[in-house]
Amino acid sequence: MKPADRAWIAAAITVTAYEITAVKLRWELLSEAVDRYRRQHPIATDCCIGFVALHLLRRWPPRIDPLAALANLFR
């Protein structure tokens, strides 16, 4: 298993654990937080979601992918 696989598993476990805890403690769910963000900042929220989605789908041209450029700074 590669480090990225472990990171995805950790992210999935963290989100799942938060959602279960949120239901039990009557906290705001992550999707409800996004609803709130979209009410307050609809364009910025949609842009952030699209930005990450385009990166994960590898739809940014490599030379202008902002997250890839950020990663390259730390190589």
C-alpha positions as a Markdown table, in Angstrom:
| # | Residue | x | y | z |
|---|---|---|---|---|
| 1 | Met | 0.0 | 0.0 | 0.0 |
| 2 | Lys | 1.4 | 3.4 | -1.0 |
| 3 | Pro | 1.3 | 6.5 | 1.3 |
| 4 | Ala | -1.4 | 8.1 | -0.8 |
| 5 | Asp | -3.6 | 5.0 | -0.3 |
| 6 | Arg | -3.1 | 5.4 | 3.5 |
| 7 | Ala | -3.9 | 9.1 | 3.3 |
| 8 | Trp | -7.2 | 8.4 | 1.4 |
| 9 | Ile | -8.1 | 5.7 | 4.0 |
| 10 | Ala | -7.3 | 8.1 | 6.8 |
| 11 | Ala | -9.4 | 10.8 | 5.2 |
| 12 | Ala | -12.4 | 8.5 | 4.8 |
| 13 | Ile | -12.1 | 7.2 | 8.4 |
| 14 | Thr | -11.9 | 10.8 | 9.7 |
| 15 | Val | -14.9 | 12.0 | 7.8 |
| 16 | Thr | -16.9 | 8.9 | 8.7 |
| 17 | Ala | -16.0 | 9.3 | 12.4 |
| 18 | Tyr | -16.9 | 13.0 | 12.4 |
| 19 | Glu | -20.2 | 12.3 | 10.7 |
| 20 | Ile | -21.2 | 9.6 | 13.2 |
| 21 | Thr | -20.1 | 11.8 | 16.1 |
| 22 | Ala | -22.0 | 14.8 | 14.7 |
| 23 | Val | -25.2 | 12.8 | 14.5 |
| 24 | Lys | -24.9 | 11.5 | 18.0 |
| 25 | Leu | -24.0 | 15.0 | 19.5 |
| 26 | Arg | -26.3 | 16.9 | 17.2 |
| 27 | Trp | -23.4 | 18.8 | 15.6 |
| 28 | Glu | -23.5 | 20.3 | 12.1 |
| 29 | Leu | -22.8 | 17.7 | 9.4 |
| 30 | Leu | -20.1 | 18.5 | 6.9 |
| 31 | Ser | -22.6 | 18.7 | 4.1 |
| 32 | Glu | -24.7 | 21.1 | 6.2 |
| 33 | Ala | -21.5 | 23.2 | 6.7 |
| 34 | Val | -21.1 | 23.4 | 2.9 |
| 35 | Asp | -24.7 | 24.5 | 2.7 |
| 36 | Arg | -23.9 | 27.3 | 5.1 |
| 37 | Tyr | -20.8 | 28.2 | 3.2 |
| 38 | Arg | -22.7 | 28.4 | 0.0 |
| 39 | Arg | -25.3 | 30.7 | 1.5 |
| 40 | Gln | -22.6 | 33.0 | 2.8 |
| 41 | His | -20.1 | 32.8 | -0.1 |
| 42 | Pro | -21.7 | 30.9 | -3.0 |
| 43 | Ile | -19.2 | 31.7 | -5.7 |
| 44 | Ala | -16.1 | 31.1 | -3.5 |
| 45 | Thr | -17.5 | 27.8 | -2.2 |
| 46 | Asp | -18.3 | 26.5 | -5.6 |
| 47 | Cys | -14.9 | 27.6 | -6.9 |
| 48 | Cys | -13.1 | 25.9 | -4.1 |
| 49 | Ile | -15.0 | 22.6 | -4.6 |
| 50 | Gly | -14.5 | 22.8 | -8.4 |
| 51 | Phe | -10.8 | 23.7 | -7.9 |
| 52 | Val | -10.2 | 20.5 | -5.8 |
| 53 | Ala | -12.4 | 18.4 | -8.0 |
| 54 | Leu | -10.5 | 19.5 | -11.1 |
| 55 | His | -7.2 | 18.7 | -9.4 |
| 56 | Leu | -8.3 | 15.2 | -8.3 |
| 57 | Leu | -9.8 | 14.5 | -11.8 |
| 58 | Arg | -6.5 | 15.7 | -13.3 |
| 59 | Arg | -8.4 | 18.2 | -15.5 |
| 60 | Trp | -6.1 | 21.1 | -14.8 |
| 61 | Pro | -3.4 | 21.4 | -17.5 |
| 62 | Pro | -0.2 | 20.3 | -15.6 |
| 63 | Arg | 1.6 | 23.6 | -16.1 |
| 64 | Ile | -1.3 | 25.5 | -14.4 |
| 65 | Asp | -2.5 | 23.0 | -11.8 |
| 66 | Pro | -2.2 | 25.2 | -8.6 |
| 67 | Leu | -2.0 | 22.2 | -6.2 |
| 68 | Ala | 0.7 | 20.5 | -8.3 |
| 69 | Ala | 2.7 | 23.7 | -8.4 |
| 70 | Leu | 2.4 | 24.0 | -4.6 |
| 71 | Ala | 3.6 | 20.4 | -4.2 |
| 72 | Asn | 6.5 | 21.2 | -6.5 |
| 73 | Leu | 7.6 | 24.0 | -4.2 |
| 74 | Phe | 8.3 | 21.4 | -1.5 |
| 75 | Arg | 10.2 | 18.9 | -3.6 |
